Every structure is written in C-alpha cells, then in structure tokens.
Amino acid sequence: MATPLFNYDEMSDTLYISFAPGEKATGIELNDHILLRINKAKRKAVGLTFFESSSLAQHTEIGPRSFPLTGLARLADELREIVLDIILCPPISEILLLSAYTPSSVETIPITLLRPLPVAAA
C-alpha cells in the first residue's frame, strides 16, 4: 500500500488523509468529527477526514480523548460489518484505536481515539 497523503486545512481545522487518491468512495460518518471514505465493493479504506481535528488530538489531564462512534448504530447490519472490518485493519487501525465502553452488561458502545500521527502529517 502506498504511503498515505496528509492534507491539513488550518482555516477549517480539517485533516484529510487519503489512501487511494482519486478512487471513488462512499462516505461513512463515524461521528460528528470523523468521516471514513470506503470502497464498498473492494471492502477497503479510501480515506479519512477529521473535522475539528485539533480537538480530537488533545489530551486531557487523565489521558487522550476518546469519541463514541455514534454513526455505526445508524448503518444497516451488512454495511456496519464492512465498516468494522475496515476500521480494525491497516491502514485505519494505524490511525484510529478502536475500543468499547460498556456502561452495563447489556450495552457496548464502540469508541475511538486518534493515535499520534507521523511528524510529516502534522
């Protein structure tokens, strides 16, 4: 796989990461801040967009910020399975760390945090 292309727009605080420039993609809103672009037929990541990206990378006094992946709940079962497969594998797993918050024994909420990005991307 080619090296991802990083493009940061300071004015809008938006970070674009492209894994397959120019490839047609379907946008999947993982939450209000993260848009995953995928090729559904090939079941692969095409890119990621981080809105308000500086807030995603901020640490708190107790560690890095995590964000719920609220968009997964709105997906059809088949598409949710494809998206989870893509998120759990490189190149997405090298950028987003996926885990789960379990507020009760019957509820699991997928959450993510942004891994430190390469210096060249900053």
C-alpha positions in Angstrom: 0.0 0.0 0.0 1.2 3.5 -0.9 2.1 6.0 1.8 -1.0 7.9 2.9 -1.3 11.5 1.8 -2.0 14.0 4.6 -3.5 17.4 3.9 -4.4 19.8 6.7 -6.6 22.9 6.2 -5.8 25.2 9.1 -8.6 27.6 8.5 -11.3 24.9 8.9 -9.1 22.7 11.2 -9.8 19.7 9.0 -7.3 16.9 8.3 -7.7 14.9 5.2 -5.9 11.5 4.8 -6.0 9.8 1.5 -5.0 6.1 1.0 -6.2 5.9 -2.6 -6.3 9.4 -4.2 -8.9 9.8 -6.9 -10.7 6.5 -6.2 -14.5 6.7 -5.9 -15.7 6.3 -2.4 -18.7 6.2 -0.1 -18.6 8.4 2.9 -19.5 6.9 6.2 -20.0 9.3 9.1 -18.5 7.6 12.1 -19.4 10.5 14.3 -19.6 14.3 14.1 -15.8 14.6 13.7 -14.8 11.6 11.7 -15.7 10.7 8.1 -14.5 7.4 6.7 -14.4 7.0 2.9 -14.5 3.4 1.7 -14.7 1.4 -1.5 -17.6 -0.9 -0.5 -17.0 -3.4 -3.4 -13.3 -3.8 -2.5 -14.0 -3.5 1.2 -11.1 -1.1 1.7 -10.4 2.3 3.1 -10.0 5.2 0.6 -9.6 8.0 3.2 -10.4 9.6 6.4 -11.5 13.2 7.2 -11.2 14.7 10.7 -13.3 17.8 11.4 -12.1 20.0 14.3 -9.0 17.7 14.2 -7.1 19.7 16.8 -9.7 18.8 19.4 -9.5 15.1 18.5 -5.8 15.0 19.2 -5.9 17.0 22.5 -5.0 15.2 25.7 -6.9 15.7 29.0 -5.4 15.6 32.4 -6.1 11.9 32.6 -5.2 10.9 29.0 -6.2 11.1 25.4 -9.7 12.0 24.4 -12.0 9.2 23.1 -15.1 9.6 21.0 -18.1 7.4 20.5 -18.6 6.0 17.0 -22.3 7.0 17.0 -22.6 6.7 13.3 -22.2 2.9 13.4 -25.6 2.5 15.0 -27.3 4.2 12.0 -25.8 1.7 9.5 -27.5 -1.4 8.1 -26.1 -4.6 9.6 -24.2 -5.6 6.4 -22.6 -2.2 6.0 -21.7 -1.9 9.7 -19.9 -5.3 9.4 -17.9 -4.0 6.4 -17.0 -0.7 8.2 -15.9 -2.5 11.3 -13.7 -4.9 9.2 -12.1 -1.8 7.6 -11.6 0.1 10.8 -10.0 -2.9 12.6 -7.3 -3.4 9.8 -4.5 -1.2 8.5 -4.3 1.5 7.4 -7.2 2.7 9.6 -6.1 0.8 12.6 -2.8 2.6 12.4 -4.6 5.9 12.8 -7.6 5.1 14.9 -7.6 2.9 18.0 -10.9 1.2 18.5 -12.2 0.0 21.8 -15.5 -0.3 23.7 -17.2 1.4 26.5 -19.6 -0.9 28.4 -21.9 1.1 30.7 -23.8 -2.1 31.6 -23.6 -5.8 30.9 -26.0 -5.5 28.0 -24.7 -2.3 26.3 -21.5 -1.9 24.4 -20.6 1.4 22.8 -17.7 1.5 20.2 -15.3 4.3 20.9 -12.1 5.5 19.2 -9.2 7.8 19.7 -6.8 9.3 17.3 -3.3 7.7 17.5 -0.3 10.0 17.3 0.2 10.8 13.7 3.6 10.8 11.9 5.6 14.0 12.2 5.3 14.6 8.5 1.5 14.7 8.8 1.4 17.5 11.4 
